[in-house]
Amino acid sequence: MVMLRDENQTVQERTRIGGKKFARKTYGFDEISLVPGKITLDLELCDTTFILGKHKFDFPIIASAMDSVISPKSAIEMSRLGGLGVLNLQGIYTRYENCSDIVNKITDADNDNFVTLMQELYKEPVKEELIQKRIKEIKSSGGICAVSSTPNLANFYGPIAQNADADIFVVQSTVVSIEHKSNDKSACFNLKDFIQTMNIPVVVGNCVTYEVALEHMKSGASAVLVGIGPGAACTSRGVLGIGVPMATSIADCAAARDDYFGKTGRYVHVIADGGMSTGGDICKAIACGADAVMIGSPFAKAKEAPGNGFHWGMATPSPVLPRGTRIKVGSIGTLKEILLGPARFDDGTQNFVGALKTSMSTLGAQNIKEMQQVEVVLAPSILTEGKTFQKAQKLGMGK
């Protein structure tokens, strides 16, 4: 378990906030920093590979199942570059045969009307034949196909995706519990029972605590997604008031993984999901214990991204309580430049794999497991110390 060191307080100490209510101090990426040790390495010695099920990826970076990030075409490109993109089975690509006009409507809408518009557009039913078609598009081009759905529809979409030869299935929602109860029996969902029906790896999320991560692992999940509300287009923290900063939630869930592995010998990956916009954020997530990361908005900036320079949350079209928004992110380069470089910007938004390898080499970490063991310190001034000119001129770390 990664401990966030502080002279006066550890992450386990709690503070009384009033009456009988206590609160624990938690930490985000901007409050921590990584400490070099006694050894440095050549970049060539740093192994960033990540294995999920029978699939091996060149780097531990996954593109989120968001309509502005992953279409069948961008999923194929992500796979070609050595990574993984997840297609949302409840998105526009399984609702509409031709999606270009739909995307244009979303990106052309003004800020006052886009939520209402998206709610209307996402009323179109998901079509089973389009699920099959999109999966076959990705597979026929040699891509590894990962798809996602919310828990309430996983029992229906899971078998369809599996029969269409999808490689990985993601059960994802703002919060995923082990069992969902409802007066509507068709909406009831038992995670363990579902995973037992699937012959492909099942990734489950999202969660932020040791206890829930451990229960997901016991259910048979191949990987657990960690993070509630940190995404650039997510508004869950404001709408629902829930969430735990990423550094702490990753470290807690990584502790569950290590304890579970120690008792069972089965290793379940922890995937940090959201709140990462630079290479440094990715490095910190892995140092806190993540095996891989899932990011959305950085990839929405790619020229191949289907959102045309815009990015929106998965829960934005909710018909009763939208918990996401649409943001303009622009286009900064190709997907290859964002992932593998060469970087044309100095702010960490391009060449994520290069940043990870360079950080690993500087910290003396030869692989992801060693990167998880590097020292982490509390450093609230890490983004501002000595950066007066960058901040004043809005350059580099001051952007």
N, C-alpha and C positions, 0 to 999 in steps of 0.2 A: 504493500500500500504506500502511495506517495504521501508523505507528510509535508505540509506547507509550514516551514519553520518560522517561528516568531519568538522573540525572547520572552514575551510576557504571556502568550496565549497559544495553545495548539488548536487544531480544528475541532477537537473533541470538547473543548470547554464551552459552556453555555452562559449566557447573561440574562438576568431577569429583566424583562422589558416592562413589567408591571404586574401586580397581583401574583397569580400563580403561573403566569405565562413566561416561558423562557425561550430565548432565541440563540441560535448558533451562528457564529461569524463564518461567512462563506466568501469565496474568492472567484473573480473572473480573470480572464487572460491578461487584462491590462494591469492587474495588480501583482503579477508574478514575473519572474525572469529565470533563465537557466544559467547554471554556473559551470564554466569549463573546469575540467579536472587536470590530471597530470599527463594525460596522453592525447595526442592529436593523430589524425589518420589522413592518408591520401584519399581523395574522393572515390577512387576506384575500389577501395576496400569497403565502402559503405553500401550495404545491401538494403534496398527499400522494398523488396518484394513482399507481397501479401497474398495469402492463400485462404480462399473461402470455399469449402466443399472440395471439389476436385479441380477447381479453377485457380490458376496462379496469375496474379497481376503484377505488373512491373513496379507499381507504386501503390501506397495505401490511401488513395484519394478517390472517392466515389461522388458522382454527380447526382444531386437530389432528384426525387421523383416529382418535379414541378414542371408545369406545362411551358413555362418560359425558359426552361433549361434543357429538358430532354424531350425530343421528338424521336421517332424511329431513326431519322437521318443522323441526328447528333449522338444518339446511342451507339450507332454503328461507328462513328468517328471516334468516340471515346474508347470504344473497344479496340479499334485499330491502333490507337496510340498507346495501348497497354493498360488501360483503366477500365472502369465500369460506370455505366449510367443506368439509372432506374426509371422505367416508364410508368407513369401513373395510369392505372387501368380505369380510373374514374375521371380522367381528364378529357380534353377536347379531341384527342386523337382516337379515342374509342367511341366518341359521340358523333363525330362528323367525318364523312369520307374525305372531303376537301377542307383542310383547316386554315388555309392561308387567308381566306376572307374573314374567318372568325378571329384570327390573331389581329388582323387589321382593325376590326371593330373595337377590340380591347385596347389596342395601342392608340387609336384615334380618339377614344372617349375622353372627356374632360374630367377633372378631379371630383366634380360634384355628382357625376352620373355613372362613373365606371362600376361601382359596386352593384348598383341596380341592374346595369347592363349585364355584368357577369352572372348575376343570379339568374337572369333570364336565359342567357346562353347555356348555362350549365343545367338547365331544366331538361334539355334534350336527353333522352334516355341513352344509356350505354348499350352498345350493340354487341352481342356475343360474336358475331361474324367479324366485327372490327377488332376485337381482342385477338382473335385468331390471326387475322390478317397482319396486324402490327407486329406480333411476335414472329411470324414467318418472314416479314420484311427484314427484321434484325438478324434472324438466324440465317437466312439465305445469303446475306452479305458477309457471313463469317463472324458475326458479332456474338458476344456472350449476352444473353438476354435476361435481364432482371426486371421484374414488374412488381407493382405494389397495389394494395387496396386497403381500405379501412377494415377494422375487425368485423363490423356488422355485415359486411359483404364478402368476407374472406371465404366462408364456406361455399359460396356460389362461384366466385371468380377463381379460387385456388385450383379446383379440378380442371376448369376450362384452360387456364394457363399451363398447367402441367401437361394436359393432353396435347396442347399445341407446341410442346417441347421447350417451354421456358426453362431457363437454367437455375434461376433463383427467385424465390417469392418473398416479398416484404409485406408484413402486416404492420401498418403504420397509422398512427393517429397522434393527436396532441399528447394524450396519455393512453397507454395500452395496459389494461389489467389482465390478470390471469383468466378471469372469468367475467363475462358481462351478463348481467341478469336483466330481464325485461318482462313486462306483462305479455308482450308479443313474443311468443315462443320462437318464431322464425328469426328474431333478432338476437336470440341468446347465442353466446359464443364461448366455447371452452378452448383455450389456446392449446393445451396438451392434447386434447382429442383431435384438433385440427392438424397439428404437426404430425401426429401418427398416421394421418391419411395421406401425407405428402411424401413423395420419393425424392424431392429436391430440397436443398438447404432452405430453411425458413429463417428470415431475419425479423426481429420483433422490436418495436419501439412505439412510443418513446417513454423513457423513464429517467429518474434523476437520483434514486436512492439505492443504497446497498441492498435493502430488503427486497424491493421489487425486482431489481436486476437479478438477484439470486433466484427468485421464484421463476423468472423467465428462463433462466438457465436450466432449472429443474424441469421445466416444461418440455425441454428438448430443442430449444432454439439454437441455431448455429451461430448467431450473432445477436447482440443487443444494441439498439440505438439509444444514445444518451443525449438528452438535451430537451428542455421544454421552454420555448419562447425566445431563444436567442437570435433566430434568423432575421436577416435584414428586412424581409417583407412580412414578418410575423408580428401580430399584435396581441397574442394570447396573454402576455404578461400584463398588458394594460386592460384587456377586456375581462380576464378571469382572475387576475391577481395572483397567478401561480408561476412557479419557476424557481430554479436554483442556479446561481452562476456556474459557468461551465467548468472552471478548473476544479472546483470542489465536487461537482456531480460526477465528473469523469473519474477522479481519484476514488470516490466512494464506490462506484460501480466496478472499477478495476480491482478494488479490494475484494468485492464479491466474486469476481472471476477467478482471482488467485486462490481464494478459499475454496471455491467450488472445484477447481482443478486439483487442489491438494487432497480433497476428499474423494473425488471420483476418477481422476485421471483424464477427464474430458475437458478440452479447452474450448471455451466459448468466447468469441471475439467481442470486444467492446468497441463500438463505432461512435465517435463523437459527432453529433449532428447539429450543425448550425453555429452561428456566432463567430465564424472564422472568415476573415476577408484578406489576410495576407499570409505569406509564407511563414512568418514568425508565429502567427496564431496556430498554424498547423503543427509546427514544431513543439509549441507549448502543450497542445492537446495530447500529442504522443508522449511527451515527457511526463504528463500527469497520469498516464496509464493507458491511453487509447491505443488500439491495434491499427485503427484506420480512422479516417474522417469522412464525413459526408457534407458537402457544401453546395450551395445554390447560387447566390448572387454573384460570386466571382466568375462562374461559368456563364451566367446570364449576360456577361459583358463580352462573350466571344462572338466573333462574326458569324459562326455557325449556329449560335443559339436561336431558337425559334421565336423568342420574344421581341425581336427587332429593337433591342436596346432597352426594353422594359422587363420588369421582374415582378411577379405577384405570388402571394402565398397560397398554399393549397386550400386553406379554409376561407379564403376571400369570398368565394361564391356561395357560402353557406346561406340557405334560404331564411334562417331564423336568427343567427348570431355570427356574422362575419368576424373572423379572427385573423385577418391578413389584409394587406393592402397592396397596391401597385406602386412601385417606385421606378423612377427612371435611372438606369445605371449606365447607359451609353454603351459604346462598343470600343474596346481598347486593343483588340488584336485577335488573332486566330486562337482556336482551342489549343493548338500545339504550342503557341507562344505562351499562353497562360499556364499550361502544364509543364512544358519542357524547355521553353525559351527559344531563342535568346530574348531576354527581357529588354524592353525599350523604355521602361519606366524605372524609377529609383525608389518606389514606395512599397515594394514587396507584393504587388498585385500580379506579377508575371513570373514564370519559371518557378512554380511551386516545388517541383521535384528537385530542381537545382538548389533551392533554398534549404530543403530538407536534408539533402546530402551534405551541403556545406555546413549546416548546423551540426549534423552528426559527426562530421570529420573534426570540427572544432571542439566538440564535446567528448571526442574519443569513443563514440558509439558505433560499433561495426554493423549493427542490425537494429531492427525495431525493438526487440526485447531489451537490448542494452540502452537504447534511447529512453525507454521507460524507467530506467534506473538512475538517470542523471539527477543531480541536485537541483531542487527548485527552491527559490527564496521569495519572500514577500518583497515587492519592489514597486510601491505605488508611484514612484517618480520615474519609472523606467522609460516612459514615453515622452517625458518633458525635460528631464535632466540634460542640460547643455544644448537644448534644441531651440533656443530663443530665436535665432535667425530663421530657422526652418519654419517655425510657427508663424513668425511675423510675415514671412514672404510666401507662406503656404506652399512650401516645397518639401519633398521627401516625407519625413515623419510628421510634418506640420500640415499636410493636406487635409 
